[in-house]
Amino acid sequence: MIGLLRAMGVTLKTMLRKPVTVQYPDAHLPISPRMLGFPALLWDSAVDEPACVGCKVCERYCPTDCISVTMKDNPLAKEGKSTRRKMVDDFQIRLERCILCGICVEVCNFEAIAMTDYHEQADISRGGLLATKDDLFRMGRDFQQRAGIKVTPGTPKLEAAAPPKEGSA
């Protein structure tokens, strides 16, 4: 008899509680600021070129092999307008394979990738979730504006790995 009264008490408390669901897609629950969404490429607005140099480190470390990167020579470097000799030619992420682990962001020496808050991606075809370089830059620029991120990647994070200058002891 006591078990029955306890069960009825739990049921009554639940009935009087405010609902925790919303009518999706009309309403959205708030997203935690620590939530990891899909990765995106960042744009270096100081020099008006991509922060990514196409070094393929993210491609090598990706556990699901969802990233594909190619690099090319930077035409602005030949003209003397940029210090970056290489730049990204093609960058693709298969979003259906991405597990949102953030390893690509951690291993990027140029801080060119960020985990955004984009998470609602769906398509009815298997190959429809291929994010191209243009898509990734669009997502990255939008995220940079909303989050107030300034990118100054020109040099790698690992500055200690740079060769010593001549004459320094």
C-alpha positions as CSV (number, residue, x, y, z in Angstrom):
1,M,0.0,0.0,0.0
2,I,2.9,2.4,0.8
3,G,4.4,1.6,-2.6
4,L,1.2,2.5,-4.3
5,L,1.0,5.9,-2.5
6,R,4.6,6.7,-3.4
7,A,4.0,5.9,-7.0
8,M,0.9,8.1,-7.1
9,G,3.0,10.9,-5.5
10,V,5.6,10.7,-8.2
11,T,3.0,10.7,-10.9
12,L,1.3,13.8,-9.4
13,K,4.6,15.6,-9.2
14,T,5.4,14.8,-12.8
15,M,1.9,16.0,-13.9
16,L,2.3,19.3,-12.2
17,R,5.9,19.9,-13.5
18,K,6.5,22.3,-16.4
19,P,7.1,20.4,-19.7
20,V,10.7,20.1,-20.9
21,T,9.9,19.6,-24.6
22,V,9.3,22.1,-27.3
23,Q,7.5,22.0,-30.6
24,Y,10.4,21.5,-33.0
25,P,11.2,23.1,-35.5
26,D,9.2,26.1,-34.4
27,A,10.9,26.4,-31.1
28,H,14.5,25.4,-30.0
29,L,15.9,24.6,-26.6
30,P,18.9,26.8,-25.6
31,I,22.3,25.3,-26.6
32,S,25.1,25.1,-24.1
33,P,28.0,27.3,-25.0
34,R,30.3,24.3,-24.5
35,M,28.5,22.3,-27.1
36,L,30.6,21.1,-30.1
37,G,29.0,21.5,-33.5
38,F,30.4,20.9,-36.9
39,P,33.9,22.2,-37.7
40,A,34.3,25.2,-40.0
41,L,37.2,27.1,-41.6
42,L,38.1,30.5,-40.3
43,W,39.0,33.5,-42.4
44,D,41.9,35.8,-41.5
45,S,40.3,39.2,-42.0
46,A,43.6,41.0,-41.2
47,V,45.1,39.9,-44.5
48,D,41.9,38.9,-46.2
49,E,42.8,35.3,-47.0
50,P,42.0,31.9,-45.6
51,A,43.7,31.0,-42.3
52,C,44.1,27.4,-43.6
53,V,47.3,26.6,-45.5
54,G,46.2,23.1,-46.5
55,C,48.9,21.3,-44.5
56,K,46.7,18.2,-44.1
57,V,47.4,17.7,-40.4
58,C,43.7,17.6,-39.7
59,E,43.2,15.0,-42.5
60,R,45.9,12.8,-41.0
61,Y,44.5,12.9,-37.4
62,C,40.8,12.6,-38.2
63,P,39.7,9.2,-36.8
64,T,36.8,8.8,-39.3
65,D,38.7,10.0,-42.4
66,C,35.9,12.5,-43.2
67,I,38.3,15.4,-44.1
68,S,39.9,15.8,-47.5
69,V,42.4,18.6,-48.1
70,T,44.6,19.8,-51.0
71,M,46.9,22.8,-51.1
72,K,48.3,25.1,-53.7
73,D,50.8,27.9,-54.0
74,N,49.5,31.3,-52.8
75,P,49.4,33.7,-55.8
76,L,49.7,36.6,-53.4
77,A,53.0,35.4,-52.1
78,K,54.5,35.5,-55.5
79,E,53.5,39.1,-55.8
80,G,54.9,39.9,-52.4
81,K,51.5,40.8,-50.9
82,S,51.3,37.8,-48.5
83,T,53.7,36.0,-46.2
84,R,52.0,32.7,-46.6
85,R,53.6,30.6,-49.4
86,K,50.8,28.0,-49.5
87,M,47.0,28.1,-49.1
88,V,44.2,25.7,-49.2
89,D,42.9,24.7,-52.6
90,D,40.1,22.3,-51.7
91,F,38.8,21.3,-48.3
92,Q,35.8,19.0,-47.9
93,I,34.2,17.4,-44.8
94,R,31.7,14.6,-45.0
95,L,29.4,15.7,-42.3
96,E,27.6,12.4,-42.0
97,R,30.9,10.7,-41.0
98,C,32.1,13.5,-38.6
99,I,31.8,12.5,-35.0
100,L,32.3,16.1,-33.7
101,C,35.4,15.0,-31.7
102,G,37.3,18.3,-32.1
103,I,40.6,16.6,-32.9
104,C,41.0,18.6,-36.1
105,V,40.8,21.8,-34.1
106,E,43.3,20.7,-31.6
107,V,46.0,19.6,-34.1
108,C,45.7,22.6,-36.4
109,N,48.9,24.6,-36.0
110,F,47.4,27.6,-37.7
111,E,44.2,27.8,-35.7
112,A,42.3,27.7,-38.9
113,I,39.5,25.4,-37.8
114,A,36.9,26.0,-35.1
115,M,34.1,23.9,-33.7
116,T,30.9,25.9,-34.4
117,D,27.4,25.7,-33.0
118,Y,26.0,24.3,-36.3
119,H,24.4,21.0,-35.5
120,E,21.2,20.7,-37.5
121,Q,22.3,19.2,-40.7
122,A,20.1,16.6,-42.5
123,D,19.6,15.3,-46.0
124,I,17.8,12.4,-47.6
125,S,20.6,11.3,-49.8
126,R,23.8,9.7,-48.6
127,G,26.2,12.1,-50.3
128,G,24.2,15.2,-49.6
129,L,26.1,16.1,-46.5
130,L,29.4,17.0,-48.2
131,A,30.6,20.4,-46.9
132,T,32.8,22.1,-49.5
133,K,35.4,24.8,-48.9
134,D,32.9,27.5,-49.7
135,D,30.3,26.0,-47.2
136,L,32.9,25.7,-44.5
137,F,34.1,29.3,-44.9
138,R,30.5,30.6,-44.9
139,M,29.8,28.6,-41.7
140,G,33.1,29.9,-40.2
141,R,32.5,33.6,-41.1
142,D,29.0,33.4,-39.7
143,F,30.3,31.8,-36.5
144,Q,33.2,34.3,-36.2
145,Q,30.7,37.2,-36.4
146,R,28.3,35.8,-33.8
147,A,31.0,34.7,-31.4
148,G,33.2,37.8,-31.9
149,I,36.3,35.7,-32.8
150,K,39.3,37.5,-34.3
151,V,41.7,35.3,-36.2
152,T,45.4,36.1,-36.4
153,P,46.9,32.8,-37.4
154,G,49.8,33.8,-39.7
155,T,52.3,31.9,-37.5
156,P,51.9,28.5,-36.1
157,K,51.1,27.9,-32.4
158,L,54.3,26.0,-31.9
159,E,56.7,28.9,-32.2
160,A,59.4,27.0,-30.3
161,A,59.7,24.7,-33.2
162,A,61.0,27.5,-35.5
163,P,64.6,27.3,-36.5
164,P,67.0,29.6,-34.5
165,K,68.2,32.7,-36.2
166,E,71.8,33.0,-37.2
167,G,74.0,34.7,-34.7
168,S,71.8,34.0,-31.7
169,A,73.3,32.0,-28.9
